[in-house]
């Protein structure tokens, strides 16, 4: 019996690999090949002019640890003052704050939308509108709203007596990054709410009926029953959102013109490759970005003990 079970397991494994093979091949071509080329260029002095002619030279780790590398060992004390250091700091600040706010607000909205009230279907559809709007459109719309000369936000805040002068929300270094965070929270919170709502609707009702009969406070029921049950699904949603936040580019570029005060790691890579024509250096920064995102994802999965297969 054990031998038959082992043979059946091996047969299922072989079948699974056969069915997965086409997908893996496509992923290798679509993602693996560009990633490999990027890593290769990170060890060269390639530019946009010679990248097609293959006349570039191998420079080893100069793009990483050289005098002008992304990790300049000669300027360790001032690393966080460099553009790359600021890009790392801005990206993590943006990712942590936005994901935390979106998760908390998404859970709150999901709990509200999960309740039974008149007009619930309309409210559910309305909540999804910000998420349905393309990011570029949202960023441009909010850039006009936050404009320091004719923006609606300054006019409303001044009429309410909250501010006494117009504020350059997307140009002032003190407000620019947090203005982008605000817009991202407005746009992406519906995504978190939708995934959380899907998890809430899969929960059994008998435990809630028992809690109601026992007179347990709803807040206690949420932390003791609801949150543990939706935790795996919620953590998967957070992982996907964290990946998006760490590679953010479009919303920052549109709203703040990719200024040094708000530049992200993806924006830094784009600037070095496209604007400054440093393909090798930009590829090194892109490789580091990939490694940072991969490390953060693995660390998060380890700490949260989430299995993407559905187990915890």
N, C-alpha and C positions, 0 to 999 in steps of 0.2 A: 504493500500500500504506500509506504514512504517513497519507494522508487517511482511509482506512478505519479505521485504528487509532485516529486522533484522534476520529472520529465514534463509534466503539465505546466509547471512554473516556468521552466526554461523555454517551452514552446510559446507561452504567452509573452515572455520577455522578447523573444525573437520577433514575434508578430508586432509587438509594440515598436521595436526599433525599425521594422520595415515600414510601418505606417508613418513614423516620425521622420524617416530619412528625407523625403522630399522637402518637408518644412525646414529641417536642419540645413539642407543644402542651400535653400533660398536664403536663410538667415546668414549662412556663411558668406554668400556672395554679396548680400545687401549690407550687412553690418561688419562681418569679419574682414573682408577685403579693404574697405575704407579705413577701418581701425588699424589694420596692419600697415597700410601705406602711411597713415599719420604717424605711427610710431617710427617707421623707417625715416621719414622726413625730419623727425625731431633730432636725428643724429647727423643731419647735414646742414649746409648753409644755403639751401635752396631758396629761390625767389620765384615770383610769378613769371619772370622772364626766362629763366633757365630750367624751370620744373619740367617742361615738355621735352626739352632737348637733352636732359640728363647730363648737363655739364656742371652740376653742383659737386661739391666736395664733402667727404665725410669729416665731421669735426668732433666725433665722439660725444662726450658729455658736456661740451662747451655751452650748449643751449640750456643745460640744466644747472651746472655749477660753475660756469665760466664767469668772467668779469661782468658780462652783460646777460648772464643766464637768469632763469626764473628764480633760482635759489642762489643768489650771489653771496658766496661765502665771505667776500670782502666787505659786505655791508649788512652783517647779521643784525647789528643793533638797530639799524634803520630799515629793516625789512618791511615792517608794517607801514612805512611811509612811502614805499615804492608803489607804483601803479598796480603791480601784481599782488602785493600784500594788501592793498586797499580793496582790490577786486575780491580776494578771498574773504576779507572781513565783511564787505558789503553783501556778498552772496550768502554767507552763513547768517548774518543778521537778518536779511530778508527772509531766508528759508525758515529759520526758527520761529520768528515772530509771526509770520504769515500762516504757517502750518498750525501753530498752536491756536491762534485766533480762529482760523477756519474750522478746526476740529471742534473747539468748544461751541462756537456759534452753530456749526452744522448739526451737532447733537441736539442743541436746544431747538432749532427749527424742526428737526426730524421728530422730536417728541411732540411738538405742537401739531405738525402735519399728520401725525399718527392718531391724534385724537379725533373723535367723531363729532363734527360740527357742521352746520349748514354752510354750503359753499366751499367745502374742503377741496373738491376737484379743481375749482377755479383758482384757489390759493396755491395749490400744488403746481399748477401750470404757470402761474405768475412768478413763483419763486425761481423757476428755472430760466426765466428770461435773461438775467445777467450772464448766466453760464452759456446760453445759446448765442450770445453776441460774440462775433470774432474778437480776439484779443486786440488786434490792431485798431479795430473800430472803437472798442471800449477805451483803450489808452488815449486815442486821439480825442474822443469825446470828453474824457475827464481832464485832459490837458487844456481844453478850452474852458471847462468849468472852473479850473483852478488858475486860470490866467490872472496875472497880477493887475492888469489894466482893465479888462472888461469881463472878467470871470464872474459867474453867478455866485460862487462860494464866498468870495470877498464881499460882494454886495449883501448877501444874506447875513453874514457874520457881523458886518458893520451895522446893518439895520437892527440887529438884535443886541447891539452894544457889547458884543464879545471881544471885538478888536476895534482899534481906533485908527488903523491905517491898513492899506492893502498889503498883503503878504505874497511874495513870489514863491508859491508852494512848490513848484517844480524846479526852481532855479536856486533858491537859497539852500546852502548845504545843510542847514539845521533842520529843514523840513522836507527836502527832496526825496530822500530814501523812504521816509515814513509816509509820504504822500503816495508813493508807488505801492507800498505795503497796503495802504487803505484801499486803493483801487483793486489790487489783487484779491484782498479779502472780500470785497463787494462782488467780484466776478466769480470766485471759485468756491465760496461757502455753499452755494447750491449743489455743487458736485459732492461735497462731503455730506450734505443733508440728504441727498438722494441715495447714496450708498448706505448711510445709517438707517434711513427709512426702510430700505429693502431688508436690512437685517432685523429691524423691529417687527416687521410684518411676518417674519418667519418664527417668532417666539411663541411658545405654547401659552395658552391663556389660563390653564388650571392653576399655575403658581400665583398669578395675579388675583384670581378669584379667592384663593386661600388667604392671601395677604389682606384682601379687602374684608373678608369675614373676620380675621383676627384683629382688624383695626390698626394695621401697621401704617405708619406715615408714608405718603408717596415718595418723599425724598429718600427715606431709608430703603424703600423698595427699589428705587432706581440704583442706588449704590450697592445694594446687596444682591439684587436679582438681575435687573436689566443690564447694567454695565458689564458684569462678568459674562453674560450670555452674548452680548454683541461685541465683546472685546476682540475676538479674532478677526471678524469682518472689519471692525473699525481700524485695527492696526494695519490690515492690508490696504485700506483706503489711505491711511497716513503714509505708508511706504510709497504708493504711487504719487501722492501729492508731494512728498519730499523729493522724489526724483525730479519732478517738474520744477520745483522751486530752486533746486541746486543748479539746474541748467537754464535758469531764466535769462532771457535776452530781449525779446520783442517789446514787452511792456516798459522796461527800463529805457530801451533805445528810443522808443517813440515819445515817451513823456519827458525825458531829461536829456535827449540827444547824446546819451552815453558819456556824460561828463565824468571826470575823474572822481568826483565825490560820490557818484552812484554807480560807477562801472561795475559790472558783474564779471565773473570768470569767462563766461561765454562771450560777453562784449569785449573783453580784453583780447581773447583769441581772434575774434573777427577784426578788431582794430589792427592787430599786428600783422595778420595775413593779408587783409584787403587794403587797408589804408597805408600801412608802413611797408608792405611788400616783403615782410620777413616770414616766409613760409616755414623755414626750419625752426625759428624761435616760436612762432605761433603754434606749430605742431607740438613742440615741447610743452607749451602751456596747455594745449588741448589734451595731451596725454596725461598730464598731472590732474587735470579736471576729471578725466575719466577714472583715474585711480582714486581720487577723493570721493567721487560719487559711489564707486563700487565699495570702497572701504566703509563709508557711512551706511550703505544699505546692508552689508553683511553684519556690521556692528549692531545696527538697529534690530535686525532679525534675531541676532543672538540674544540681545538684552530683553527683547519683548517675547522671545520664545514663540514666534509665530511661524507656522509652517504653511507655505502657500498652497499646500495640498489640502488644507482644511483642518489640520490637527494643531493642537496647542500643547 
